[in-house]
């Protein structure tokens, strides 16, 4: 977001087809407090956003909000091209991995909309860079 505002471009390594379930930090924090309840004791809980979104769709949304003059560069390759990135543990498609215990997904009845979350962060970046 900062690059989009300050440099009028976004550089992204990947195909753009990577699928993510983004969650606002406030929603993640609220869910983290919720799982402290007794009903979640000794359970694996997965905290994610509500709607899967492709990276290219997120980039298009950012461009639409910030301005059509923002150049989006999706560079071929992936984050696994070098060993430091490959060993980061970040996933391409799913946050799930085999565990002997079943992970339960926690969903919330209300959450911050992706567009509103982007606007909030963009405002923070803008305010920090205003002379």
Beta strands, then each sheet from edge to edge (+ up, - down):
strand 1: 9-13
strand 2: 19-20
strand 3: 44-47
strand 4: 53-54
strand 5: 71-75
strand 6: 103-106
sheet 1: 1+ 5+
sheet 2: 2+ 4-
sheet 3: 3+ 6+
end
